[in-house]
Amino acid sequence: MALTTVIRPLSGSTAGAPVQVSATTTDTVLHTGPSTSTVIDQMFMYAVNSATARVTIRIQVAGSANIITEEVPAVSYMYPIVSDLRIWGVSAGDTATVIQIGASTSAVVKIFGHVNRITES
């Protein structure tokens, strides 16, 4: 079994630009996982908070039953929020895993990150 890794931007990003977390009640899509069962997405994400106060973010992994909550410091550097989160691809006909995010304050947090897309062949 051979593995191939390609570094890609988060699918919610445009050409690798940071994703603006504009939602407080409806979550912003950060990434949609692979739709092929032989692919794994390994994600790394960092938050930057431009506000003068801490902001709480909610990362939702594959539905509202799986929430990760984190506080991002005020006027932060690239604060690590997700390190080595792996999303496995799904079988044909199944729904791919979606990673979404919301914040306690709108439009002050940006998410930077990348995905190592690992393919088994």
N, C-alpha and C positions, 0 to 999 in steps of 0.2 A: 504494500500500500504506500503510495506516494502522496505527500501533502504539498500543496502550492499555496503561498501566502501573497496576497496583494493588498497594499495599504490604500484605503479609500476614505473619502470624507463621509461624515454622517449623512444619511440620505435626506435628512431635513435641512441640510445646508445647501447653499448655492455655490458651487465651485470651491468648496472648502471654507467659505466665509463663516463667521460665527452665527449661531442661531439665536435670535432675539427672543427671550421669553416674554411674550406680550400677554399671556393668559394668566388670570388669577383663578377663575372658576372652570374654564374649559382649557384642557391641556394642549400645549403646543407639541406637535410631533417632532421628535429628535431623530428617530431612526426606525425604519421598518426592516426587520430581519429577513434572512434568505428564504426563498420559496422552493428551495431544492434540498432534499434530505442529505445530500453529501457535502453541504456547505455549513460552516460555522462562522459567525461573526463575533470577534473579540473586540470589545469597545473600551475606549479610554476617553474620559470627558473631564473638562475643567470649566469652572464658572468664574466669571468676572462680574463683580457687583459695583456699579458706578454710584450707588446711593451712599448717603452718609450714615446709614444705619444697617444693621444686619438684615438679611432677607432670608426667609425660609423658603426652600424649594421642595417640591414633591415630584419624585421621579416614579412614574407608573410603568411597571414592566408587565406586559401581557394582561392588562386589566386592573380594575380597581382593588382586587384582593392582594396585589403585590406592590406596595408603596414603600419607597425609600425616602425618608425625610432628612434634610440636611440644612444647616444654617450656614450661609455664605457671609463672611465678614464684610464690613463696610469698606468701600474703596479698595477692593481686594486685588491682589495679583491673580494669576491663573490658579485658582483654588481647586485642588483635585476633588472631584465628586464621584467619579466612577473609575475604577481601575480593574481591568481584566474581567469585565462582565461578559459572559459568553452566552450567545443565543444560537441555538441549534436550528438548522433548517427544518422545514416541515415536508411531509409527503404531499404528493400531488392531490389537489382538491382541498387541502387544509389551509387555514388562514395563517399567514406569517405573523410572527410576534412583532408588536408595535411598542416602542419606547416613547413615552410622552412625558412632558414636564409642565409644571405650573409653579407660580411664585406668589408669595404673600403681597408683593408690590409689583405692579405691572411696568414693563419696559425699562428695567434697570439692570437686569441680569442677562448676560450673553454667555452662550455655551460654545466652547471650542472643543474639538475632539477629532478622533479618527477611528476607523474600523480596520482591523486586520481581518480580511476575508480569507478564510482558510478552506481550501477545496481538497477533498479526498478523491484520488483517482486510482 
